Amino acid sequence: MKKTYRVYQVDSFTRERFTGNPAGVVTNGEGLSDSMMLKIARELNNSETAFLFPGSEGEYDVHVRFYTAVRGAHLRPCHNRCSLCQSIGRKYGIRGGHSENRGRNPSG
């Protein structure tokens, strides 16, 4: 059986649909290879796409990898982090709050 991935396009810095700065977010990236993440990022054709993976017990809550349509992003774009926080909040029913960078910062 094939796995279904949850892919979102989230508009940052706006309250109105189809405005703001769009970013892709995949909330369940487990099982995706580097080449598949790059293909998804290319298909979405946003400036960045974030892929979420389960965290490491006791180290960090969630592992995130960022990709552009060309390669894995080494910089962490601000609007993608905003989109990512919004998506995580929706997934877990959290409203408001803040993000915190704890633990490792792996490249790619």
C-alpha positions as CSV (number, residue, x, y, z in Angstrom):
1,M,0.0,0.0,0.0
2,K,1.3,3.4,-0.9
3,K,1.8,6.1,1.7
4,T,-0.1,9.4,1.4
5,Y,1.8,12.5,2.2
6,R,0.2,15.7,3.6
7,V,1.3,18.6,1.5
8,Y,0.2,22.2,2.3
9,Q,0.9,25.5,0.7
10,V,0.8,28.2,3.4
11,D,0.7,31.9,2.8
12,S,2.8,33.8,5.3
13,F,2.5,37.5,6.3
14,T,-1.2,37.7,5.4
15,R,-4.7,37.0,6.6
16,E,-6.1,36.8,3.1
17,R,-6.0,33.8,0.8
18,F,-3.7,33.8,-2.3
19,T,-1.7,36.8,-1.0
20,G,1.4,37.0,1.1
21,N,4.4,34.8,0.6
22,P,3.7,31.1,-0.2
23,A,5.8,28.2,1.1
24,G,5.3,24.5,0.9
25,V,5.0,22.3,4.0
26,V,5.0,18.5,4.1
27,T,3.9,17.5,7.7
28,N,4.8,13.8,7.4
29,G,8.1,13.4,5.5
30,E,9.0,10.0,7.0
31,G,10.2,7.7,4.2
32,L,11.0,10.4,1.6
33,S,14.4,10.2,0.0
34,D,16.4,13.3,-0.7
35,S,15.6,13.0,-4.4
36,M,11.8,12.7,-3.7
37,M,11.9,15.8,-1.4
38,L,13.6,17.7,-4.2
39,K,11.0,16.5,-6.7
40,I,8.2,17.6,-4.4
41,A,9.8,21.0,-3.9
42,R,10.2,21.4,-7.7
43,E,6.5,20.4,-8.2
44,L,5.3,22.9,-5.7
45,N,7.6,25.6,-7.2
46,N,7.6,27.8,-4.1
47,S,10.8,29.6,-3.0
48,E,11.1,27.0,-0.2
49,T,9.4,23.8,1.0
50,A,9.8,22.4,4.6
51,F,9.6,18.7,5.4
52,L,8.8,17.6,8.9
53,F,10.1,14.4,10.5
54,P,9.7,13.0,14.1
55,G,12.1,14.4,16.6
56,S,14.7,12.5,18.6
57,E,13.5,11.6,22.1
58,G,15.0,13.9,24.6
59,E,16.9,16.0,22.0
60,Y,14.3,17.9,19.9
61,D,10.6,17.7,19.2
62,V,10.7,17.8,15.4
63,H,13.3,17.5,12.6
64,V,12.8,19.9,9.7
65,R,14.6,19.8,6.3
66,F,14.2,22.8,3.9
67,Y,14.4,22.5,0.1
68,T,14.2,24.9,-2.8
69,A,13.2,23.9,-6.3
70,V,16.9,23.6,-7.1
71,R,18.5,22.0,-3.9
72,G,18.3,21.5,-0.2
73,A,18.3,25.0,1.4
74,H,21.2,25.7,3.8
75,L,19.6,28.9,5.0
76,R,16.4,28.9,7.0
77,P,14.1,31.3,5.3
78,C,11.9,33.4,7.6
79,H,8.6,33.0,5.8
80,N,9.0,29.3,5.6
81,R,9.5,29.1,9.3
82,C,6.4,31.1,9.8
83,S,4.5,28.8,7.5
84,L,5.9,25.8,9.2
85,C,4.8,27.0,12.7
86,Q,1.4,27.8,11.4
87,S,1.1,24.2,9.9
88,I,2.3,22.6,13.1
89,G,-0.2,24.6,15.1
90,R,-3.0,23.5,12.9
91,K,-1.9,19.9,13.0
92,Y,-1.9,19.9,16.8
93,G,-4.7,22.4,17.5
94,I,-2.4,25.1,18.9
95,R,-3.3,28.7,18.4
96,G,-0.6,31.5,18.9
97,G,2.6,30.7,20.6
98,H,6.2,30.9,19.4
99,S,8.9,28.8,17.8
100,E,12.1,27.9,19.5
101,N,15.3,26.6,17.8
102,R,16.6,23.9,20.1
103,G,18.9,21.0,19.4
104,R,20.9,20.3,16.2
105,N,20.7,22.3,13.0
106,P,21.5,19.7,10.3
107,S,22.3,20.9,6.9
108,G,20.1,20.2,3.9
